[in-house]
Structure formats: structure tokens, C-alpha cells
């Protein structure tokens, strides 16, 4: 299907035998729809009308409700997570993390919240029972709660600059990827987080903060690469001079070289203004 719809990436997304067609205007939509139908017809493929939806403001697609520049988890999937019983084995923990993890981009601090649950999976015995405790239950309930708050993310707009807000603590990394809309409001596109390894926990403050930037730009390369200049916001003022003066620290030198491939500006943001991303790097 992907090869059949080659060069249609701007208005069609195929997945196995499903195709989502999206457009900026009704006129464009009719043209895009005609193009896709012609391609399917040429390939001798048939469409089952009862399984089709046309001219919808919102559609359910791959577990998401998408439309009008917004996306959020599908209600049925959220209910399945909400109704998931308390795990008693590693297999059940993996099942829950797999289901909830599919929506990790909607959940600020997912990695650090889920840390007590991922720790249960350590060890060579894959199907053993787990030592469930109060910390695990808190993480389990919080992940459920985050998804039942009806989180909404916005589609990226390639005509507007991106903002990448980064922060690090001694626990992990938090990132908010966003844009400013016409009302000067911040629209979150996705949340990212990562728990530090034992080695990373030994980094200096500047190294940890810089590692959060590297983590962010590598994860978001598909949005940032070749785009107009984007803004990196950090509450660690020394990083403002990262592209001009990194000293002799080999780790910072290596990371500065990675950043040279991007068109960016680092802006200092006071800690009290950085709280929305600061919490992502810390265990609640």
C-alpha cells in the first residue's frame, strides 16, 4: 500500500489496508480523494463501502481520535487501560506497560512515573510473580489517571517555528515540544521523557542539562531537521553559550558537534517559568 500511494504523503497515510486522507480545504479533499480512488482502481483493489467514512471532521485511526488539527487517545482504548486489573505477574505488567506506553506521548513524565513498574521486569525469570507494593500501585494509578484526563495534542504546523523546552534533574530528562498559536497560546505537540541510567546520574549539572537537549533533538529530528530555525528553551543559563564556548569537556564538545547540524537558538528561561517541563524530569 505504501508503494501504491508513493508521493501522496502530504495528504494520505496508509497502514496495512487502511488509508487516512486529510486535506486543508473541501476542494483539496475532493481532489485528494479522487487521486487515491484512481490509484486503488488502477491496482485492481476494491473498497468496502460499509467500512469507509467520508468527509468526517474527526476519525478514529490506529487508536487515536484525529481531526481539526488535534489528536487524543481513542475512548475505547482509554477505558481498557482504566479497567486493567492490578498486575500480579511480569506478563501482566508488560501487557499494561505496552498498552499505556502506546500513548506515552500524551503523558508528561511517563518514563519516571512508570519506573517502579519497569523495575519489576528486572531479572531473568520472565513469567514470575512480582513484588507489588505501594509505590507500584501509585505509579499504576497515576498512569491511568493521566490518560483519563482527556489529554489533547496538536498537529505540528510546518509554517511556524517549533519550541523545544528541555530540563534535567538527577532522575531523568523531560521535554515539551510545542508551538505558539495565533492567540499567543502554547500548543503541546508531544511530551517526551527518559529516566537516567546510573552512568548518566553521575553527570555534572551542565552535562545532564545538555544531554536533555541532545535527547530532544534526536527524538524530534523528523520535525526539526531542515526546518526553519527553532528555539530551545532551558533554565540552565550556561547552555546559552553552548555553540560558542564549551571549554575542553569532551562530552560537551561531542554534543556541540551533533547540534551543529541543526538550525537553532538556545534561550534561557527562568526556573519559575520553566515549571511545565521541569516536573517532567522528576519523580512526582
C-alpha positions as MATLAB code, in Angstrom:
seq = 'XXXXXXXXXXXXXXXXXXXXXXXXXXXXXXXXXXXXXXXXXXXXXXXXXXXXXXXXXXXXXXXXXXXXXXXXXXXXXXXXXXXXXXXXXXXXXXXXXXXXXXXXXXXXXXXXXXXXXXXXXXXXXXXXXXXXXXXXXXXXXXXXXXXXXXXXXXXXXXXXXXXXXXXXXXXXXXXXXXXXXXXXXXXXXXXXXXXXXXXXXXXXXXXXXXXXXXXXXXXXXXXXXXXXXXXXXXXXXXXXXXXXXXXXXXXXXXXXXXXXXXXXXXXXXXXXXXXXXXXXXXXX';
ca = [
       0.000    0.000    0.000;
       2.846    2.394    0.803;
       4.372    1.948   -2.657;
       0.959    2.387   -4.292;
       0.487    5.736   -2.537;
       4.010    6.989   -3.156;
       4.171   10.814   -3.454;
       0.858   11.153   -1.612;
       2.474   11.699    1.792;
       1.123   15.245    2.088;
      -2.494   14.081    2.199;
      -2.674   10.299    2.739;
      -1.356    7.918    5.395;
      -1.576    4.175    4.666;
      -1.363    1.449    7.294;
      -1.738   -2.124    6.034;
      -5.131   -1.980    4.239;
      -6.287    1.270    5.885;
      -5.853    4.719    4.340;
      -6.478    8.053    6.062;
      -6.932   11.015    3.699;
      -6.687   14.556    5.074;
      -6.860   17.995    3.452;
      -6.816   21.706    4.260;
      -9.971   22.508    2.261;
     -13.044   20.789    0.814;
     -11.835   21.437   -2.736;
      -8.463   19.852   -1.965;
     -10.159   16.938   -0.233;
     -12.232   16.047   -3.289;
      -9.108   16.150   -5.441;
      -7.123   14.031   -2.981;
      -9.953   11.530   -2.635;
     -10.224   11.184   -6.406;
      -6.480   10.623   -6.696;
      -6.445    7.860   -4.065;
      -9.503    6.116   -5.534;
      -7.943    6.221   -9.014;
      -4.763    4.633   -7.693;
      -6.698    1.872   -5.939;
      -8.744    1.247   -9.069;
      -5.629    1.039  -11.247;
      -4.201   -1.535   -8.845;
      -7.457   -3.579   -9.067;
      -8.160   -3.067   -5.374;
     -11.735   -2.895   -4.106;
     -13.193   -0.674   -1.391;
     -15.842   -1.978    1.018;
     -18.193    0.959    1.481;
     -19.572   -0.195    4.881;
     -16.028    0.087    6.244;
     -15.448    3.579    4.809;
     -16.065    7.026    6.238;
     -16.109   10.092    4.004;
     -15.919   13.820    4.787;
     -15.514   13.405    8.540;
     -14.343   16.177   10.878;
     -12.848   13.529   13.187;
     -11.964    9.877   12.610;
     -10.697    7.030   14.755;
      -7.363    5.874   13.405;
      -4.866    3.464   14.961;
      -6.183    4.021   18.471;
      -6.393    7.816   18.178;
      -9.202   10.279   17.540;
      -7.778   12.732   14.987;
      -9.118   15.753   13.147;
      -9.204   19.553   13.042;
      -5.504   19.664   13.868;
      -5.981   17.760   17.142;
      -5.425   14.228   18.333;
      -6.290   12.355   21.506;
      -6.485    8.743   22.675;
      -9.493    6.760   21.500;
     -12.068    6.496   24.271;
     -12.391    2.708   23.985;
      -8.631    2.250   24.455;
      -8.572    4.622   27.418;
     -11.381    2.628   29.018;
      -9.380   -0.586   28.525;
      -6.459    0.988   30.391;
      -8.767    2.306   33.106;
     -10.291   -1.172   33.599;
      -6.946   -3.008   33.591;
      -6.691   -5.093   36.792;
      -3.765   -4.765   39.173;
      -0.934   -6.907   37.722;
       0.376   -9.847   39.721;
       2.893  -11.275   37.224;
       5.595   -9.899   34.942;
       3.492  -10.855   31.928;
       0.620   -8.693   33.168;
       2.969   -5.793   33.957;
       4.362   -5.983   30.406;
       0.824   -6.023   28.992;
      -0.153   -2.909   30.939;
       3.040   -1.029   30.055;
       2.586   -1.970   26.405;
      -0.987   -0.656   26.376;
      -0.246    2.537   28.327;
       3.101    3.059   26.603;
       1.383    3.327   23.228;
       0.074    6.676   24.465;
       3.272    7.831   26.180;
       3.459   10.989   24.049;
       0.266   12.196   25.740;
       1.653   11.625   29.220;
       4.116   14.065   30.756;
       6.838   12.258   32.775;
       5.748    8.821   31.518;
       9.195    7.250   31.958;
       9.705    8.401   35.539;
       6.138    7.620   36.600;
       6.427    4.123   35.119;
       9.884    3.488   36.625;
       8.586    1.410   39.597;
       6.710   -0.816   37.131;
       9.594   -1.239   34.694;
      11.824   -2.115   37.658;
       9.518   -5.081   38.331;
      10.581   -6.591   34.995;
      14.215   -6.955   36.003;
      15.552  -10.470   36.394;
      15.910  -13.466   34.123;
      12.629  -15.191   35.008;
      10.100  -13.744   32.548;
       6.844  -15.138   33.979;
       7.398  -14.886   37.718;
       5.093  -13.098   40.138;
       6.000   -9.547   41.131;
       6.564   -7.858   44.468;
       3.750   -5.337   44.155;
       3.953   -2.533   46.710;
       2.520    0.900   47.470;
       4.978    2.644   45.123;
       3.946    0.362   42.259;
       0.265    0.968   42.964;
       0.823    4.740   42.963;
       2.569    4.564   39.572;
      -0.156    2.252   38.213;
      -2.959    4.578   39.344;
      -1.186    7.725   38.143;
      -0.644    6.398   34.622;
      -4.331    5.509   34.468;
      -5.262    8.948   35.774;
      -3.131   10.808   33.233;
      -4.945    9.104   30.355;
      -8.429    9.593   31.782;
      -7.869   13.380   31.927;
      -8.665   13.539   28.180;
      -5.219   14.729   27.073;
      -5.114   16.579   23.744;
      -2.128   17.151   21.479;
      -1.900   19.427   18.456;
      -0.692   18.669   14.963;
       2.584   20.383   14.027;
       2.403   23.367   11.675;
       5.456   23.471    9.411;
       4.919   27.184    8.712;
       5.540   28.136   12.349;
       8.721   27.796   14.418;
       8.973   24.922   16.866;
       9.787   25.321   20.548;
      11.707   22.582   22.362;
      11.676   23.001   26.145;
      14.247   20.821   27.900;
      15.044   20.108   31.524;
      17.006   17.549   33.526;
      17.221   16.518   37.156;
      19.286   13.850   38.881;
      16.487   11.417   37.942;
      15.866   11.959   34.245;
      15.007   14.168   31.292;
      11.800   15.998   30.419;
      10.903   17.614   27.087;
       7.890   19.602   25.874;
       7.627   20.002   22.090;
       5.249   22.830   21.207;
       4.312   25.809   19.034;
       2.669   29.177   19.699;
      -0.730   29.705   18.076;
      -2.363   32.902   16.796;
      -3.681   33.677   20.290;
      -0.133   33.524   21.711;
      -1.053   30.285   23.496;
       1.295   27.325   23.687;
       0.055   24.212   21.861;
       1.773   20.997   23.006;
       2.655   18.642   20.161;
       4.114   15.872   22.296;
       5.761   15.136   25.630;
       8.997   13.179   25.947;
      10.821   11.852   28.989;
      13.620    9.465   29.841;
      14.945    8.008   33.061;
      18.698    8.410   33.535;
      20.954    5.369   33.694;
      23.329    5.036   36.651;
      26.143    6.424   34.497;
      24.089    9.436   33.423;
      23.125   10.173   37.018;
      26.818   10.852   37.670;
      26.989   13.593   35.019;
      27.603   17.163   36.124;
      24.628   19.532   36.140;
      25.642   21.093   32.816;
      26.159   17.656   31.250;
      22.732   16.463   32.395;
      21.057   19.609   31.089;
      22.900   19.338   27.767;
      22.007   15.657   27.497;
      18.326   16.642   27.711;
      18.803   18.836   24.627;
      20.577   16.057   22.720;
      17.843   13.586   23.675;
      15.187   16.041   22.467;
      16.682   16.957   19.079;
      17.464   13.329   18.258;
      13.927   12.222   19.115;
      12.389   15.162   17.237;
      14.705   15.143   14.237;
      11.790   14.385   11.887;
      10.301   17.785   12.855;
      13.471   19.829   13.296;
      15.792   18.632   10.532;
      15.928   21.112    7.659;
      13.199   23.239    9.210;
      13.356   26.959    9.839;
      15.204   27.993   12.990;
      13.667   26.509   16.142;
      14.036   27.621   19.748;
      15.496   25.502   22.546;
      14.417   26.733   25.975;
      16.409   25.790   29.081;
      16.581   27.027   32.664;
      20.350   26.330   32.748;
      21.918   29.627   31.659;
      25.440   28.289   30.787;
      23.929   26.316   27.881;
      23.073   29.566   26.080;
      26.749   29.692   25.069;
      26.929   26.056   24.016;
      27.516   26.838   20.338;
      30.278   29.336   21.148;
      32.181   28.075   24.176;
      32.106   24.514   25.547;
      35.596   24.523   27.023;
      37.561   21.277   26.949;
      34.885   18.899   28.225;
      34.964   16.062   25.640;
      31.342   15.100   26.241;
      30.087   18.659   25.701;
      32.351   19.033   22.664;
      30.850   15.905   21.112;
      27.309   17.072   21.792;
      28.058   20.545   20.410;
      29.151   18.898   17.151;
      25.850   16.995   16.980;
      23.923   20.252   17.371;
      25.811   21.914   14.520;
      23.617   20.045   12.034;
      20.528   21.896   13.332;
      19.309   25.464   12.832;
      18.515   26.504   16.402;
      18.747   29.185   19.063;
      19.138   28.426   22.771;
      17.146   30.746   25.036;
      17.382   30.913   28.816;
      14.064   30.600   30.613;
      13.880   31.344   34.328;
      13.159   28.344   36.512;
       9.835   29.711   37.750;
       8.724   29.998   34.106;
      10.037   26.525   33.285;
       7.846   24.511   35.649;
       5.773   22.861   32.926;
       8.839   20.948   31.713;
      10.797   20.843   34.985;
       8.308   18.403   36.505;
       8.759   16.002   33.586;
      12.310   15.252   34.699;
      11.412   14.476   38.304;
       9.620   11.646   40.029;
       6.406   13.070   41.493;
];
